Structures are given as structure tokens and as C-alpha cells.
Amino acid sequence: MTDATDAARDTLPADPQPLMGFADLVAMLEPLDEFRGDGPSPQEVVAAFPEWAAVDVEDVTVDGPHGRVPARLYRPGGADAAPVRAACVWVHGGAFVMGTLDMAESHAVGLALAHRGVAVLALDYRKALRGVRHPVPLDDVAAGWAWARAHADRLGVAADDLHLGGASAGGALVAGLTLRLRDRGEPLPRSLVLAYTAVHPGPVGPSEELARIRRETADAFGDDFMDACCANYAGAAIGDPYAFAANGDATGLPPTLVLTCEQDVLRFSAEEWARDATAAGVDVVLEDLPGARHGVLDQPTTAHGRTMTTRIGDWLLTGADGRA
């Protein structure tokens, strides 16, 4: 491995900048077709991890109730490809208003997992912009999940062996979808993976700790940002458990890996949900990444980004027993 590649892998993101107000963010995004975010581009990801270039990547289109949904398949490729040992449907975050299949939180995760033998279907979804509200993004993710089950052979596994995961807003979407699948009597994923996800319809956590994190991380979400984000996504359905899973009962959900970041105000929502789900009989593994900030999967060249991606792969490859 070259010194240049080593340096790229150890590159830290720039110092975080304070988030703009949510209304200003929406105003910036409304005229755009899509917005990937500030993480590394697909080209930069492969430059940092050249071994991932062998992964077989295929763009596919899913037909959903609101139109076509972009998706991307990742499968082991190359002469030294690992065999497919697991498969996962993965959903990126972005405050329900931004993010694409090219953002590292989607693309780098797909590449990293496929390189280890986990086939991935990464899903996009309609953003809560220009009048789009819940359940439209959820319906898009549901269509992608149904496509993955119907085409599980393309991921190299049986339909009942598919896992489901997401980061941030993507985690909220897959948590809500799993509740809806349960309530409709439809097949559930083999396991859930929720990475730095908030599942409450607003901010959660002790005020002193929230204030401390916001002092120490200029990019922390304020209460007003969270309130506006949740209201923008859910609208009148703010109390719907399929919009925010903490509104509902977790009984009957599959084994779940909940990953949080210590320096992230959203971790309190994930921690509270993990406690409630455990009390409801769900097999939950809750793990915190010390020192990490929100969005580490969008920074795959950092130590925190690599650690979380590796942990997700370990969970999926060990049959979601959580004890890798």
C-alpha cells in the first residue's frame, strides 16, 4: 500500500461548521434535484480504498407507489472476491431532506460491506421537500425492501435472510418500516441495524448533556432544528409510530444493533428506544463509539468511520448474534 493511500485513509474531516437553521437548509435544497452532502465523493472513496474498486456495482430502479426509486446493488467482485455470506438493504440519512446514493454514508458502506462478503441493496427515497411528507419516503423504502425480497437471488441469499439497516434519518425510516411490516403480518428482516438514529418526534435527552455536546461540537443539532426537521418530515402524522418508531411498541421486532456516537445529541433517542425495546423483549445490542460525532459513516477515511463500518459488517457476518 502506498504512503499516499495511507495518508488518505487517515484524513480527518475539516473542523465542523455550525448547522444553518432548518428553514434555511430547506430553502437551499428546494431548488436542487439532489444534494449529496459534504462527505467524500465516490471517486475519493475508491482512491482511499482501492481494494474496493473490484466490487460489482449496479444501479437498479425500483417501482414504487409514488414512482421509480433509485437503488444500487453491491456484490463481491474480482478474482479474489469473498463469497456472499450475508445481505442487507441499506438506507442513508440526511435529515429527510438531503443525501443520495453517491454520499459516502450510502456508497462507501455498500462498497465496504460487499468487499467483506455482504451483498447490499442501497436505497434512495423521495425527500421531504416541495410538499413531500410521510409516508412517501417510507413507501419508497418499503418498495425497495419488497424488491430485495423478490430479487433476493441477485443478492445471493434467501429472502428470509435479508437484514435491514440505516443511518440517521435512514435508520428512522427502517425502524418505522419494520413496525409497519410487523403490524401487517409481513415478513420481517433477519435483523435491524440503526446507526446514530433518532426515533422520537423531537429532541430527547438531559438538558445538561445536550448543552455540553452542543458546546463541544459546533455541528450539534439544536432543539429548534430537531423540532423543525421532524415536523417537516411527518407533518400532521408526527405521532405516527411508522414515522417515528418511539411512538409505538417494539414488541416482536427482530434482533437489533443500535450504534451511537458519544458526541451526538441524537444518541439519547437511540438509547431510550433501546431500553424500551429491550423491555419489550427485543434482543438489542447497544454500543457507543467514544469520542465520535454524528455522521461518521459519511467520513469513511477516519478511524471512527472505519470502526463503525467494521462493526456493522461483523454483526451481519456473524448472523446478527451481536457478539462478534
VEXDREN-2710 file (C-alpha; in Angstrom, 1 decimal):
% VEXDREN-2710
k/r/px/py/pz
1/MET/0.0/0.0/0.0
2/THR/1.4/3.4/-0.9
3/ASP/2.1/6.2/1.6
4/ALA/-0.4/8.3/-0.3
5/THR/-3.1/5.7/0.3
6/ASP/-2.2/5.5/4.0
7/ALA/-2.5/9.3/4.3
8/ALA/-5.8/9.3/2.6
9/ARG/-7.2/6.7/5.0
10/ASP/-6.1/8.8/8.0
11/THR/-7.5/12.0/6.7
12/LEU/-9.7/13.8/9.2
13/PRO/-12.7/15.9/8.1
14/ALA/-12.5/19.6/8.3
15/ASP/-13.5/21.3/11.5
16/PRO/-17.3/21.2/11.7
17/GLN/-19.2/24.3/10.8
18/PRO/-22.4/25.3/12.7
19/LEU/-25.5/24.0/11.1
20/MET/-27.7/26.5/9.4
21/GLY/-31.3/26.8/10.6
22/PHE/-33.6/24.1/9.3
23/ALA/-35.7/26.6/7.3
24/ASP/-32.6/28.0/5.6
25/LEU/-31.5/24.4/4.8
26/VAL/-34.8/23.6/3.2
27/ALA/-34.7/26.9/1.2
28/MET/-31.3/26.0/-0.1
29/LEU/-32.3/22.5/-1.1
30/GLU/-35.8/23.2/-2.6
31/PRO/-34.4/24.3/-6.0
32/LEU/-32.0/21.4/-6.3
33/ASP/-32.6/18.0/-7.8
34/GLU/-30.4/16.4/-5.2
35/PHE/-27.7/17.2/-2.7
36/ARG/-25.1/14.6/-1.8
37/GLY/-23.6/16.5/1.2
38/ASP/-20.1/17.3/2.3
39/GLY/-18.6/13.8/2.6
40/PRO/-16.1/12.4/0.1
41/SER/-17.2/11.7/-3.4
42/PRO/-17.3/8.2/-4.9
43/GLN/-14.0/8.8/-6.6
44/GLU/-12.4/10.0/-3.4
45/VAL/-13.7/6.9/-1.6
46/VAL/-12.1/4.5/-4.1
47/ALA/-8.9/6.5/-4.1
48/ALA/-8.7/6.0/-0.4
49/PHE/-9.7/2.3/-0.6
50/PRO/-8.5/1.0/-4.0
51/GLU/-9.3/-2.6/-3.0
52/TRP/-13.0/-1.7/-3.1
53/ALA/-12.7/-0.9/-6.9
54/ALA/-13.3/-4.6/-7.6
55/VAL/-16.8/-4.6/-6.0
56/ASP/-19.5/-5.2/-8.6
57/VAL/-21.8/-2.1/-8.5
58/GLU/-25.1/-2.0/-10.4
59/ASP/-27.7/0.8/-10.5
60/VAL/-31.2/-0.5/-10.5
61/THR/-34.6/1.1/-10.4
62/VAL/-37.5/0.0/-8.1
63/ASP/-41.1/0.7/-9.0
64/GLY/-42.9/2.2/-6.0
65/PRO/-46.4/3.6/-5.4
66/HIS/-45.1/7.1/-5.9
67/GLY/-42.9/6.4/-8.9
68/ARG/-39.5/5.0/-9.5
69/VAL/-37.0/4.7/-6.7
70/PRO/-33.2/4.8/-7.4
71/ALA/-31.3/1.9/-5.8
72/ARG/-27.8/0.4/-6.1
73/LEU/-26.6/-3.2/-5.8
74/TYR/-23.2/-4.0/-4.4
75/ARG/-21.8/-7.5/-4.7
76/PRO/-18.4/-9.0/-4.2
77/GLY/-16.4/-8.8/-7.4
78/GLY/-12.9/-9.5/-8.8
79/ALA/-10.7/-12.6/-8.9
80/ASP/-10.3/-12.6/-5.1
81/ALA/-13.9/-11.8/-4.2
82/ALA/-15.2/-13.1/-0.9
83/PRO/-18.3/-15.3/-1.3
84/VAL/-21.6/-13.7/-0.4
85/ARG/-22.2/-14.7/3.2
86/ALA/-25.0/-12.2/4.1
87/ALA/-27.1/-9.4/2.5
88/CYS/-28.6/-6.2/3.7
89/VAL/-30.9/-3.4/2.5
90/TRP/-29.3/-0.1/3.5
91/VAL/-30.8/3.4/3.7
92/HIS/-28.8/6.6/4.1
93/GLY/-29.7/9.6/6.2
94/GLY/-29.8/13.4/5.6
95/ALA/-32.5/14.9/7.9
96/PHE/-35.1/13.5/5.5
97/VAL/-34.2/16.3/3.0
98/MET/-30.8/15.5/1.5
99/GLY/-28.5/12.7/0.7
100/THR/-28.0/10.5/-2.4
101/LEU/-26.7/7.1/-3.4
102/ASP/-23.4/8.8/-4.0
103/MET/-22.9/10.0/-0.5
104/ALA/-20.3/8.1/1.5
105/GLU/-22.9/7.1/4.1
106/SER/-24.5/5.0/1.3
107/HIS/-21.8/4.3/-1.3
108/ALA/-18.8/3.7/1.0
109/VAL/-20.9/1.5/3.2
110/GLY/-22.1/-0.6/0.2
111/LEU/-18.5/-1.0/-1.0
112/ALA/-17.0/-1.8/2.4
113/LEU/-19.6/-4.4/3.2
114/ALA/-19.6/-6.0/-0.3
115/HIS/-15.8/-6.3/-0.1
116/ARG/-16.2/-8.4/3.0
117/GLY/-18.9/-10.6/1.5
118/VAL/-22.1/-8.8/2.4
119/ALA/-24.3/-8.0/-0.6
120/VAL/-26.1/-4.7/-0.3
121/LEU/-29.0/-3.0/-1.9
122/ALA/-28.7/0.7/-1.1
123/LEU/-31.9/2.7/-1.4
124/ASP/-32.6/6.3/-2.1
125/TYR/-36.1/7.9/-1.3
126/ARG/-38.1/11.0/-2.0
127/LYS/-37.0/13.8/0.3
128/ALA/-39.4/15.8/2.4
129/LEU/-39.2/18.8/0.1
130/ARG/-41.7/20.6/-2.1
131/GLY/-44.7/19.2/-0.2
132/VAL/-43.5/15.6/0.2
133/ARG/-44.3/14.2/3.6
134/HIS/-44.6/10.9/5.5
135/PRO/-45.4/8.3/4.4
136/VAL/-44.0/8.9/0.9
137/PRO/-40.3/8.4/1.9
138/LEU/-41.3/5.3/3.9
139/ASP/-43.3/3.9/1.0
140/ASP/-40.2/4.3/-1.2
141/VAL/-38.1/2.3/1.3
142/ALA/-40.9/-0.3/1.6
143/ALA/-40.8/-0.7/-2.2
144/GLY/-37.1/-1.2/-2.1
145/TRP/-37.4/-3.8/0.7
146/ALA/-40.1/-5.7/-1.3
147/TRP/-37.9/-5.6/-4.4
148/ALA/-34.9/-7.0/-2.4
149/ARG/-37.1/-9.9/-1.2
150/ALA/-38.4/-10.6/-4.6
151/HIS/-34.9/-10.5/-6.1
152/ALA/-33.0/-12.0/-3.2
153/ASP/-31.2/-14.3/-5.6
154/ARG/-29.5/-11.3/-7.0
155/LEU/-28.1/-10.6/-3.6
156/GLY/-27.1/-14.2/-3.2
157/VAL/-29.3/-15.1/-0.2
158/ALA/-32.8/-16.4/0.6
159/ALA/-35.4/-13.7/1.1
160/ASP/-35.8/-14.5/4.8
161/ASP/-32.0/-14.0/5.3
162/LEU/-32.1/-10.3/4.4
163/HIS/-31.1/-7.7/7.0
164/LEU/-32.3/-4.1/7.1
165/GLY/-30.3/-1.1/8.2
166/GLY/-29.9/2.6/8.0
167/ALA/-28.1/5.7/9.4
168/SER/-29.6/8.8/11.0
169/ALA/-32.9/9.6/9.1
170/GLY/-32.4/6.4/7.2
171/GLY/-32.5/4.5/10.5
172/ALA/-35.7/6.2/11.4
173/LEU/-37.2/5.1/8.1
174/VAL/-36.2/1.4/8.5
175/ALA/-37.3/1.3/12.1
176/GLY/-40.7/2.7/11.1
177/LEU/-40.9/0.3/8.2
178/THR/-40.2/-2.7/10.4
179/LEU/-43.1/-1.7/12.7
180/ARG/-45.4/-1.5/9.7
181/LEU/-44.2/-4.9/8.4
182/ARG/-44.9/-6.4/11.8
183/ASP/-48.4/-4.9/12.0
184/ARG/-49.3/-6.0/8.5
185/GLY/-48.1/-9.6/9.2
186/GLU/-45.4/-9.3/6.5
187/PRO/-42.0/-11.0/6.7
188/LEU/-39.5/-9.1/8.9
189/PRO/-35.8/-8.6/8.3
190/ARG/-33.5/-11.0/9.9
191/SER/-32.1/-8.1/11.9
192/LEU/-32.1/-4.3/12.1
193/VAL/-29.1/-2.0/12.2
194/LEU/-29.7/1.5/13.4
195/ALA/-26.6/3.8/13.2
196/TYR/-26.8/7.2/15.1
197/THR/-30.6/7.2/14.6
198/ALA/-33.2/9.3/16.3
199/VAL/-36.6/7.6/16.5
200/HIS/-38.5/10.2/18.6
201/PRO/-40.6/13.1/17.1
202/GLY/-38.3/15.7/18.6
203/PRO/-35.3/16.2/20.8
204/VAL/-34.6/13.7/23.7
205/GLY/-32.1/13.8/26.5
206/PRO/-30.9/15.5/29.7
207/SER/-30.5/19.2/29.1
208/GLU/-27.1/19.4/30.8
209/GLU/-25.7/16.7/28.5
210/LEU/-27.3/18.2/25.4
211/ALA/-25.8/21.5/26.3
212/ARG/-22.3/20.0/26.9
213/ILE/-22.3/18.2/23.5
214/ARG/-23.5/21.4/21.7
215/ARG/-20.7/23.4/23.3
216/GLU/-18.1/20.8/22.3
217/THR/-19.4/20.2/18.8
218/ALA/-20.3/23.2/16.7
219/ASP/-22.3/20.9/14.4
220/ALA/-24.7/19.6/17.0
221/PHE/-28.4/19.6/16.3
222/GLY/-30.3/22.2/18.3
223/ASP/-33.8/21.6/19.7
224/ASP/-35.3/24.0/17.3
225/PHE/-33.6/22.2/14.4
226/MET/-34.8/18.8/15.5
227/ASP/-38.4/20.1/16.1
228/ALA/-38.5/21.6/12.6
229/CYS/-36.9/18.6/11.0
230/CYS/-39.4/16.2/12.5
231/ALA/-42.4/18.4/11.7
232/ASN/-41.2/18.9/8.2
233/TYR/-41.0/15.2/7.6
234/ALA/-44.1/14.0/9.4
235/GLY/-46.5/16.9/9.2
236/ALA/-49.8/16.0/10.8
237/ALA/-48.6/12.4/11.3
238/ILE/-46.0/13.5/13.9
239/GLY/-47.4/10.9/16.4
240/ASP/-47.5/8.0/13.9
241/PRO/-45.3/5.1/15.0
242/TYR/-44.4/4.4/11.4
243/ALA/-43.0/8.0/11.2
244/PHE/-41.1/7.7/14.5
245/ALA/-40.8/4.3/16.0
246/ALA/-40.6/5.5/19.6
247/ASN/-44.3/6.4/19.2
248/GLY/-45.1/2.7/19.1
249/ASP/-44.4/-0.6/20.8
250/ALA/-41.3/-2.5/19.7
251/THR/-42.7/-6.0/20.7
252/GLY/-41.9/-8.6/18.1
253/LEU/-39.1/-6.8/16.3
254/PRO/-36.0/-8.7/15.2
255/PRO/-32.6/-8.6/16.8
256/THR/-31.3/-5.0/16.5
257/LEU/-27.9/-3.5/16.6
258/VAL/-28.1/0.2/17.8
259/LEU/-24.9/2.1/17.3
260/THR/-24.5/5.6/18.8
261/CYS/-21.8/8.3/18.8
262/GLU/-20.8/9.7/22.2
263/GLN/-20.6/13.4/20.9
264/ASP/-24.0/13.3/19.2
265/VAL/-27.2/14.7/20.8
266/LEU/-29.3/12.1/18.9
267/ARG/-27.8/9.2/20.9
268/PHE/-30.2/9.8/23.7
269/SER/-33.2/9.0/21.5
270/ALA/-31.5/5.8/20.4
271/GLU/-30.5/4.8/24.0
272/GLU/-34.1/5.4/25.2
273/TRP/-35.6/3.4/22.4
274/ALA/-33.0/0.6/23.0
275/ARG/-34.1/0.4/26.7
276/ASP/-37.8/0.3/25.8
277/ALA/-37.3/-2.3/23.1
278/THR/-35.3/-4.5/25.4
279/ALA/-38.0/-4.2/28.0
280/ALA/-40.5/-5.3/25.2
281/GLY/-38.5/-8.5/24.7
282/VAL/-36.4/-7.4/21.7
283/ASP/-32.8/-8.7/21.5
284/VAL/-31.0/-5.3/21.4
285/VAL/-27.3/-4.7/21.4
286/LEU/-26.5/-1.1/22.2
287/GLU/-22.9/0.2/21.5
288/ASP/-21.5/3.7/21.8
289/LEU/-18.5/4.9/19.8
290/PRO/-16.4/7.0/22.3
291/GLY/-15.5/10.5/21.0
292/ALA/-17.4/10.1/17.8
293/ARG/-19.7/12.8/16.3
294/HIS/-22.8/12.3/14.3
295/GLY/-22.4/11.1/10.7
296/VAL/-19.2/9.1/11.0
297/LEU/-20.2/6.7/8.2
298/ASP/-20.1/9.7/5.9
299/GLN/-16.4/10.1/6.8
300/PRO/-15.1/6.6/5.9
301/THR/-11.4/7.6/5.9
302/THR/-11.5/8.4/9.6
303/ALA/-10.9/6.0/12.4
304/HIS/-14.4/6.4/13.7
305/GLY/-15.9/5.8/10.3
306/ARG/-13.9/2.7/9.7
307/THR/-14.7/1.4/13.2
308/MET/-18.5/1.7/12.7
309/THR/-18.5/0.3/9.3
310/THR/-16.4/-2.7/10.5
311/ARG/-18.9/-3.3/13.4
312/ILE/-21.8/-3.3/11.0
313/GLY/-20.1/-5.9/8.9
314/ASP/-19.2/-8.0/11.9
315/TRP/-22.9/-8.0/13.0
316/LEU/-24.1/-9.1/9.6
317/LEU/-21.5/-11.7/9.0
318/THR/-21.9/-13.4/12.4
319/GLY/-25.6/-13.9/12.0
320/ALA/-26.7/-10.9/14.0
321/ASP/-26.0/-12.5/17.3
322/GLY/-24.3/-9.3/18.3
323/ARG/-21.4/-11.0/19.9
324/ALA/-18.7/-10.7/17.2
END
